[in-house]
Amino acid sequence: DEKVFEVCVDSVKSGIEAEKGGADRLELCANLVEGGVTPSMGTFRTLRKNVTIPIHVLVRPRGGDFLYSNLELQTMLDDIHLFKLAGADGVVIGCLDENGSIDEKSCNKMIEEARPMSVTFHRAFDVSSDPLAALNTCKSLGINHILTSGQRSSAGDKEAIELIKTLVENSGSSLNIIVGGGVNLENIAEITTETGVNELHGTAGRVPVESKMIYRPDPPIFMGGEKHNTENSEFVTKFVNAEKVASFKSKMKSSK
């Protein structure tokens, strides 16, 4: 089967670089420090005008857990509606109940709002209490993709590879498993060969780009509270790099 590399991007510049490097699809989000949240409509619309490959948009109103209030659910439904109108190819969603099972009722509302777009269930899957039950729920909901690291911090871990293999074997014909989380050039071959997965997700290793600001306050002033701040924190931005994406893609193609 054709190997697909979905590149996770949080800016227009990164999306353009990813396409240049041979990405097959983009997952657009904001704030990767939080693991990704819903991007702005302006970012999506500008990116849509500048790339031709499919864009799936992450719909996640905040960082933290995946147990959402009614107000947060309403926010996500509105975002899905707006991204659909704006020309997104898919959305990336996920809700759990307090016991770590998939919240079927909330997910179903989001899926109904999303169609005919593609729907991916995101890495809320990795903190669900029973992965095979979650897989079956995703199948019954008609979800198209599940993004997972095999319920480990890195998809390259032995236990992760075993679970991903089981998920691929039980996913059926209408649901694809995408592996993301800790995927790198060193473990691509093992992950794809051992699990039989055809779709990978990642940034391919973002590259820090130095700010062009000449004036810099001394002492430094920080805009973010909880990240680890250094004197250059506000003057370095990380972007996807086309060459790194190309290396990733060629490694995928060469693995069986």
N, C-alpha and C positions, 0 to 999 in steps of 0.2 A: 504494500500500500504506500501511497505518497506520504512522505514525511512533512509535517506541518510545524513551523516554528512561529509561535505567537509571542511577539515582543511586548513586554509591559512598559508603557511610556507614561510620563507625567508632564510632558510639554510638547508643543508643536515641533520644536527643533528636534527632539528625540524621535518623534514619529517619522519625520522626514528622513532622518539618519537611518532609522530601522528599515524603512522601505528601500532606501539606497543599498543597504547591506543584504537585501534579499529576504526580509521578513515576509511571511505569508499573510499575517493578520496582526492587528494591534489590539492590545487591551489598554484603553485610556483610563487613567485615574489621576488623582491628585495626592500629594502628601504621602510619599512612599515611606517616610519616617514612621507613620502610623500603620504601615502595611497597606496603604491605599484607601482613599475615600472618593466620593463622587466628584468628578471634575466640573469645572465651570462650563456653561453653554458656549461662552466665547471661545474657550480653548477647543472644544469639540468642533465648532463651526469653522474655525480657522484651519484646524487640522484636516477636516473633511475636504476643504478646498485645495489642500496642498498634497494629498496622497490619494492613490487610486485603490489601494488594498482595503479589505474590510476592516472596520473599526467596531470592536465590542466595547461598550462603556460600563465601567464599574459603577454600580449603584449601591453605595454604603454611606449612610449619613454621618458616621462618626467612627473613630477608632474604638477599641475595646471589644466587648462581647457581641454576640449576634442575637441577643434577646431584645426585641424592639417594642417600644410603646406604640399605641395607636397613632399618635402624632408622627412618630418616626416612620411608621408604615405609610401614612398618608403622604409624607414627604417623598418617600421612595416611589410610590405610585405616580405622583406628579412628575418626578424626574424621568421615569420610564416613558410616560406619555410625551413629554417634551423632546427627549432624545429620539423617540420614534418619529415624531413630526420633523425633526431636524435632519433625518437621514442616517441614523445609526443602523448598522447591520445586525447588531445584537446587544444584549445587556448581560451583565454578570451580577448575579443576585445570591442571596442566601439568608435564611432565618432559622433559628433554633428555638425550641421551648426551654424552660428552665432545667429540664432533665437531660438536655443534650440530644434530643431527637429533632428531626426536621419539623418545623412548624408548617404543616401541609396547607392549612387554611390561608395563612399569609402568603406563602409561596405561590399558591394557586391564583390568588388575586393578582400578584405581580406578573405571573406567566400570562394570564388572560389579557392584562393591559399591554404586555410586550408583543404579543403576536401581531403580525407574522414574523417578527424578528427572531433570530436565534437566541436561545437562553442557556447560559452557563451557570451552574451552581458553583460558587467560589469556595475558598478554603475554609469557610465555616464547616465544610465537610470534615476537615482535619481535626476539629474539636468536637465532632459529634460522638455520642457515647457508643454507638454500634455501627461500624462502617458498612457492613453488609445490609443491615436494615435500612441505613441511609441510602445506599445504592438502589435498593428496591423501591424506596419512596420516590427517588429521582426518576426512576423508570416509569413508575405509575403516574407521575406528574407530567411526563412527556418532555423532560429536560433533555437538551441536546448534548451538553458537555458537562463533565465534572472536572474541576481543577483541584488537584490534590498533590500533597507531598508524601502521601502514604502514611498520614498521621504521625509523622516525625518532623523535626526541624529541618532535616535535609532528606530529600528524596533518594539520595545516594546511600542512606543507611541500609544495612542488611534487612532489618524488619520492614522498612518502608518498601523495599523492592519486592519482598514477599507479598505484602498486602496489595501493592499495585498490580502485581501479576494476577492475584485472585480477582481484583476488581475488573481487569481487562477481560479475564476469562468469563466473568459473569455479567458483563455489561450489555450483551445483546447487540443487535444490528443497528439500533437507532440512537444509541448513546455512545459518545466517544469520551475516553479518559484523556485528560491533558495533565501531564506531569509538570509541576512547577514548585519551586522552593528548594534552594540549594543545588540546582542543576548547573554544572559547569563543564568546561572542556574535558576535564579529567574523568568525569563519570557519565557523560552522555552515552558512550558506547555500551557500558555495562547496563545502564538503566533501560535503554531501548532493546538490547539483545535479551536481557533476562526477563523483562516484563511483557514484551510484544507491543508496547505502546508506540503509537505513530505521531503523537502530538506532544510537543514540549513548549514550556512557557518560561520566560525569564527576561532579564535585561541584557544578558550577555556580558555583564560587567560594565557598569557605567563609568565614564571617565570624568574626573573633576576638571572643571574649566574655571580659570582664574578670572575674577571680576576686572572690568576695565576702569573701575573707579580710581581716580587719583587721590581725591580727598578721603581720608579714613580717620574717624574720631580716635583720639587717644586720651584716656583709656577707651578700649573698645566698648560699644553698646550692643547688647544682644537682643534680638527680636523674639527668640524662642526660649521658653522657660525650662523645658524638661530634657531637651537634647543636650549632648555633651558639647559645651561651647569652648572654642579656642579663639585666639585673637583673629583668625581668618574665617570664622564661621559664617559671617555675613558677606564674605567676598569670594566664596567658592560655590559653584553650582554644578551638580552632576548631570551629565547627559549621556544618552545612548550613543554608541560609536559604530558607524557603518562597517568598518573593518572587523570589529569584534563580532558583530552580527553575522558577517560573511563567514568568519572562521567557525562560528557555532553551526551555521547552516551546512557548511561543507563537512564538518565532523558528523552531523546527523546523517547526511547522505551516504557517507562512507561506512557508517555502522549498519549492521544487518537488520 
